[in-house]
């Protein structure tokens, strides 16, 4: 078996593509599962998103609220049980630096505007592509470009 050294980790990794695909398979299956859940729960529905922004229905708020509760419980389980990742390294959740708050209202406003205009946030964008809405590829590319721009501009932004 051929091996090569991974420069960033300093570990030997197999050059065989099948090993890499095998390691990624669980994530692919979880992604497919979430795509199905997003579709069946109508999270990817533009009409549901518009209802939410117009305060006409509780549906999306219930989904988002339950996701927040699950995340809070999950973080507490990770912290209290000192869980480790699949490589055996401790999972460390650093304390949040609140800063001046500008990044929250400005970032939230930009995120919300993008969500309202496109009718999708990051997770459902991929589910929409999986459902045949190929125009969402433009939205995904724009989201990646925006993330890249933020990474470049971050040192100059008010945090």
C-alpha positions in Angstrom: 0.0 0.0 0.0 1.3 3.4 -0.9 1.4 6.1 1.8 2.0 9.8 1.7 2.6 12.3 4.4 -0.2 14.8 5.0 1.6 18.1 5.5 -0.9 19.8 7.8 -1.4 16.8 10.1 2.0 15.1 9.9 0.3 11.7 9.7 0.6 9.0 7.1 -2.5 8.8 5.0 -3.4 6.2 2.4 -3.3 7.2 -1.2 -6.1 4.8 -2.0 -9.3 6.8 -2.9 -11.5 4.0 -1.6 -10.3 4.6 1.9 -11.2 8.2 1.7 -14.6 7.5 0.3 -15.2 4.9 3.0 -14.4 7.5 5.7 -16.8 10.0 4.1 -19.7 7.6 3.5 -21.3 8.2 7.0 -21.3 11.9 6.3 -22.9 11.4 2.9 -25.6 9.2 4.4 -26.3 11.7 7.2 -26.5 14.5 4.5 -29.0 12.5 2.5 -31.0 11.8 5.6 -31.1 15.5 6.5 -32.1 16.3 2.9 -35.0 14.0 3.2 -36.0 15.4 6.6 -35.7 19.0 5.2 -37.9 18.1 2.2 -40.6 16.2 4.2 -40.8 18.9 6.9 -41.1 21.6 4.2 -38.0 23.5 5.5 -36.9 24.0 1.9 -40.3 25.4 0.9 -40.0 29.0 -0.3 -43.7 29.5 0.8 -42.9 28.3 4.4 -39.9 30.7 4.6 -42.1 33.6 3.4 -44.7 32.7 6.0 -42.1 32.9 8.7 -40.7 36.3 7.6 -44.3 37.6 7.4 -45.1 36.1 10.9 -48.0 34.2 9.3 -47.2 30.7 10.6 -45.4 29.1 13.5 -44.1 26.1 11.4 -40.5 27.4 10.8 -40.2 28.9 14.2 -41.0 25.5 15.8 -38.4 23.8 13.7 -35.7 26.4 14.4 -36.6 26.4 18.1 -36.4 22.7 18.4 -33.0 22.7 16.6 -31.8 25.3 19.2 -33.0 23.1 22.1 -31.3 20.0 20.6 -28.1 22.0 20.1 -28.1 23.3 23.7 -28.7 19.8 25.1 -26.0 18.3 22.8 -23.4 20.9 23.9 -24.1 20.3 27.5 -23.7 16.5 27.0 -20.4 17.1 25.2 -19.1 19.4 28.0 -20.4 17.3 31.0 -19.2 14.0 29.7 -15.9 15.3 28.3 -16.6 13.6 25.0 -14.0 13.0 22.4 -14.0 13.1 18.6 -13.7 10.0 16.5 -9.9 10.3 16.6 -9.9 10.4 20.4 -9.1 14.1 20.8 -11.1 16.0 23.4 -13.9 18.2 22.0 -13.1 21.7 23.2 -15.8 24.4 22.9 -14.1 27.7 23.6 -16.0 30.5 25.5 -17.7 33.0 23.2 -16.3 36.5 23.0 -19.2 38.8 22.7 -17.4 41.9 21.3 -19.3 45.1 20.6 -22.3 43.3 19.1 -21.9 44.8 15.6 -21.1 41.5 14.0 -24.3 40.0 15.4 -26.8 42.6 14.1 -24.9 43.3 10.9 -24.2 39.6 10.1 -27.7 38.6 11.1 -29.2 41.3 8.9 -27.1 40.2 5.9 -27.9 36.5 6.5 -31.6 37.2 6.9 -31.7 39.3 3.7 -30.0 36.6 1.8 -32.4 34.0 3.3 -35.4 36.1 2.4 -34.2 36.9 -1.1 -33.2 33.4 -2.1 -35.7 31.5 0.0 -33.1 29.2 1.5 -30.4 29.1 4.2 -27.2 27.0 3.9 -28.5 23.5 4.7 -31.7 23.6 2.6 -29.8 25.1 -0.4 -28.1 21.7 -0.9 -31.4 19.9 -0.3 -33.0 22.0 -3.0 -30.3 21.1 -5.4 -30.9 17.5 -4.5 -34.6 18.0 -5.3 -33.7 19.3 -8.8 -33.7 23.0 -8.2 -30.4 23.5 -10.0 -30.6 27.3 -10.0 -29.7 27.0 -6.3 -26.2 26.2 -7.4 -25.8 30.0 -8.1 -26.9 30.7 -4.5 -24.4 28.1 -3.2 -21.6 29.7 -5.3 -22.6 33.2 -4.0 -22.6 31.8 -0.4 -19.1 30.4 -0.8 -17.9 33.7 -2.4 -19.4 35.6 0.6 -17.7 33.3 3.1 -14.4 33.7 1.3 -14.9 37.5 1.2 -15.6 37.5 5.0 -12.4 35.5 5.6 -10.4 38.0 3.6 -12.0 41.1 5.2 -12.3 39.7 8.7 -9.2 41.4 10.1 -10.5 44.8 8.9 -14.1 44.4 10.2 -15.4 45.7 13.6 -15.6 42.8 15.9 
